[in-house]
Amino acid sequence: MGYKYSIDELRSMAEDLARNAIAPFTYFLMGDIGTGKTTFSQFFIRVLLIDRPLLQPSESELKAGDTEIGSGAYSSVRAPSSTGSTNQQAYSGVLRERFNRNQEITSPTFNIIHIYDTVKGPVWHVDLYRIGHPAELENLGILEAMNECICLIEWPGLVLERGKAGHYRTIEFD
């Protein structure tokens, strides 16, 4: 039996790792149900969302039609450049969703993947508990994300069977 972290120690560890994370990097979160994998992920993601400025299109941008707003949970927002044309570099790329410190960070058990745009770029929170075949990893874009983003992967068995790609750290919870 390993060391049991208090909730404050778990928060501190997750926040420290988040502040020092540089993409691409993957954290493989291993442990049984209820051992703290999702709680760790919530602390990790929350610290990267707290200081994120909210980028909102102005009234004139919306009327001019230069800002593209998609629908659904992860909407796309592209900001216009000063010349009026769409310029993705103006705000460091496309935002999938606007977040604030009160945003609920939930387990991706049923959705499989939650993607958060943070001060460090996209953070993928992935739960592979219900994935049964390695081919699904590719179909979901997980392997590609591991080479481009910060990823937190719960139940990483299928990824580990394929061999680890890029930079990673395994964190075991018990």
C-alpha positions as CSV (number, residue, x, y, z in Angstrom):
1,M,0.0,0.0,0.0
2,G,1.4,3.4,-1.0
3,Y,1.3,6.8,0.7
4,K,-2.2,8.3,1.0
5,Y,-2.3,12.0,0.0
6,S,-4.5,14.4,1.8
7,I,-6.8,16.4,-0.4
8,D,-4.6,19.5,0.2
9,E,-1.5,17.5,-0.8
10,L,-3.3,16.2,-3.9
11,R,-4.3,19.8,-4.8
12,S,-0.8,21.1,-4.3
13,M,0.8,18.3,-6.4
14,A,-1.7,18.8,-9.2
15,E,-1.3,22.5,-9.3
16,D,2.5,22.4,-9.2
17,L,2.5,19.9,-12.1
18,A,0.0,22.0,-14.1
19,R,2.0,25.2,-13.6
20,N,5.1,23.5,-14.9
21,A,3.5,21.5,-17.7
22,I,4.7,22.2,-21.3
23,A,2.9,20.6,-24.3
24,P,3.2,18.0,-25.5
25,F,3.1,16.1,-22.3
26,T,0.9,13.2,-21.1
27,Y,0.0,12.2,-17.6
28,F,-1.1,8.6,-17.3
29,L,-3.4,8.4,-14.2
30,M,-3.6,4.9,-12.9
31,G,-5.7,3.5,-10.0
32,D,-9.0,1.9,-9.1
33,I,-12.3,3.7,-9.1
34,G,-12.5,6.4,-6.4
35,T,-8.8,6.8,-5.8
36,G,-8.5,10.4,-6.9
37,K,-7.7,10.4,-10.6
38,T,-10.6,12.8,-11.5
39,T,-10.1,14.9,-8.4
40,F,-6.4,15.3,-9.4
41,S,-7.5,16.3,-12.9
42,Q,-10.0,18.8,-11.6
43,F,-7.2,20.5,-9.6
44,F,-4.8,20.4,-12.5
45,I,-7.2,21.9,-15.0
46,R,-8.7,24.5,-12.6
47,V,-5.3,26.2,-12.0
48,L,-4.9,26.6,-15.7
49,L,-8.4,28.1,-16.1
50,I,-8.3,30.6,-13.3
51,D,-6.2,33.2,-14.9
52,R,-7.5,32.8,-18.5
53,P,-8.8,36.0,-19.9
54,L,-12.3,35.6,-21.5
55,L,-12.2,36.6,-25.1
56,Q,-15.5,37.8,-26.3
57,P,-16.4,39.2,-29.7
58,S,-17.5,42.8,-29.6
59,E,-21.0,43.9,-30.9
60,S,-19.5,45.3,-34.1
61,E,-17.6,42.0,-34.8
62,L,-20.8,40.0,-34.4
63,K,-22.7,42.4,-36.7
64,A,-19.9,42.4,-39.3
65,G,-20.0,38.6,-39.5
66,D,-16.2,38.4,-39.1
67,T,-16.5,36.3,-36.0
68,E,-17.6,32.7,-36.4
69,I,-19.5,31.2,-33.5
70,G,-20.3,27.5,-33.6
71,S,-22.9,25.7,-31.6
72,G,-22.6,22.9,-29.0
73,A,-20.6,22.4,-25.9
74,Y,-17.3,23.3,-27.6
75,S,-18.0,26.2,-29.8
76,S,-15.4,27.8,-32.1
77,V,-14.6,31.5,-31.9
78,R,-12.3,33.2,-34.4
79,A,-11.4,36.8,-33.8
80,P,-11.1,39.2,-36.7
81,S,-7.9,41.1,-37.3
82,S,-7.7,44.8,-37.5
83,T,-8.2,44.6,-41.2
84,G,-11.5,42.9,-40.8
85,S,-10.4,39.5,-42.0
86,T,-10.4,36.5,-39.7
87,N,-7.0,36.0,-38.1
88,Q,-6.6,33.0,-35.9
89,Q,-3.2,34.1,-34.6
90,A,-4.7,37.3,-33.1
91,Y,-5.8,35.4,-30.0
92,S,-3.5,32.3,-30.1
93,G,-5.8,30.2,-32.2
94,V,-9.3,28.9,-32.0
95,L,-11.0,28.7,-28.7
96,R,-13.2,25.7,-28.2
97,E,-15.1,27.1,-25.2
98,R,-14.9,30.1,-22.8
99,F,-14.1,29.1,-19.3
100,N,-14.0,30.8,-16.0
101,R,-13.1,29.9,-12.4
102,N,-16.7,28.7,-11.8
103,Q,-16.8,26.3,-14.7
104,E,-17.6,22.8,-13.5
105,I,-14.9,20.3,-14.4
106,T,-16.5,16.9,-14.6
107,S,-15.3,13.3,-15.2
108,P,-15.3,12.4,-18.9
109,T,-16.4,8.8,-18.1
110,F,-19.5,9.0,-20.4
111,N,-18.2,11.6,-23.0
112,I,-14.7,9.9,-23.0
113,I,-13.0,13.2,-23.8
114,H,-13.3,16.7,-22.4
115,I,-11.1,19.4,-24.1
116,Y,-10.3,22.5,-22.1
117,D,-8.6,25.5,-23.7
118,T,-6.2,26.9,-21.0
119,V,-3.4,29.3,-20.5
120,K,-1.1,26.4,-21.6
121,G,-3.2,25.5,-24.7
122,P,-5.6,22.6,-25.1
123,V,-5.7,20.2,-22.2
124,W,-7.4,16.8,-23.0
125,H,-9.0,15.0,-20.1
126,V,-9.6,11.5,-21.3
127,D,-11.3,8.5,-19.6
128,L,-10.6,5.2,-21.4
129,Y,-12.6,3.0,-19.0
130,R,-15.2,2.2,-21.6
131,I,-12.9,1.9,-24.6
132,G,-12.5,-1.8,-25.6
133,H,-10.2,-1.7,-28.7
134,P,-6.9,0.1,-29.4
135,A,-8.2,1.2,-32.8
136,E,-10.7,3.5,-31.0
137,L,-7.7,5.5,-29.7
138,E,-6.9,6.6,-33.2
139,N,-10.5,7.2,-34.2
140,L,-10.9,9.6,-31.2
141,G,-7.7,11.5,-32.0
142,I,-6.1,10.6,-28.6
143,L,-2.7,9.5,-30.0
144,E,-2.4,12.7,-32.1
145,A,-3.4,14.8,-29.1
146,M,-0.6,13.2,-27.0
147,N,1.9,14.5,-29.5
148,E,0.5,18.0,-29.5
149,C,-1.3,18.8,-26.2
150,I,-1.2,18.3,-22.5
151,C,-3.2,15.1,-21.8
152,L,-4.6,13.7,-18.6
153,I,-5.5,10.1,-19.3
154,E,-7.5,8.0,-16.8
155,W,-7.5,4.2,-17.3
156,P,-4.6,4.4,-19.8
157,G,-4.1,0.6,-20.3
158,L,-4.8,0.6,-24.0
159,V,-2.4,3.5,-24.6
160,L,0.3,1.7,-22.6
161,E,-0.2,-1.5,-24.6
162,R,0.5,0.4,-27.8
163,G,3.7,1.9,-26.4
164,K,4.1,5.3,-24.9
165,A,4.5,8.2,-27.3
166,G,6.2,11.5,-26.5
167,H,6.9,12.8,-23.1
168,Y,4.9,11.3,-20.2
169,R,4.6,10.7,-16.5
170,T,2.7,7.9,-14.8
171,I,0.9,8.8,-11.6
172,E,-0.4,5.9,-9.5
173,F,-3.3,6.4,-7.1
174,D,-4.3,3.9,-4.4
